[in-house]
């Protein structure tokens, strides 16, 4: 079965941009499952439903879960989460202490993607993506942010990289681009200016959650 695993960050971006409605047609086109881990469910449903700030978005996402557009998988145990959490948060060190770079939801999504041999993990949070794809560049980012040297625990990094080397990562903007190519946004085009709609979609996602550079947006628009 084809599978996409969603992290909290990607679903939050989609929800904050009023794009939850694209998930169902995208899933039909994908002909597979859109899944979340229990830790992600806690972050996007359980916690916000008890509060006020993101309650509406949580209600909308809950509807997609009830419709089975998004399925819940509980294949990851708490013991596995804690084990990887200890490993991940022992990779980078600064000022004599380890740096917490990933949270439970991100780790749960990574573990689920690995366990299910998912086609991809959809995640907008930059640190997770960089840790999987360019861990040494992440050290440079952390160093610039903290204005202090950041050291890497090579043993922990190698263990993490080996564990998740087969996990492919995409972002919500890639799903937005596919939705655009499927014509899901055509209804918003004025005088046939479809590309203008794509520009709006990409910038909305950038400004409300997704880590994408101005240069990347420019390159996508050129290709389209």
Beta strands, then each sheet from edge to edge (+ up, - down):
strand 1: 3-6
strand 2: 33-37
strand 3: 71-73
strand 4: 92-94
strand 5: 97-98
strand 6: 120-122
strand 7: 151-152
strand 8: 169-170
sheet 1: 3+ 2+ 1+ 6+ 8+
sheet 2: 5+ 4- 7+
end
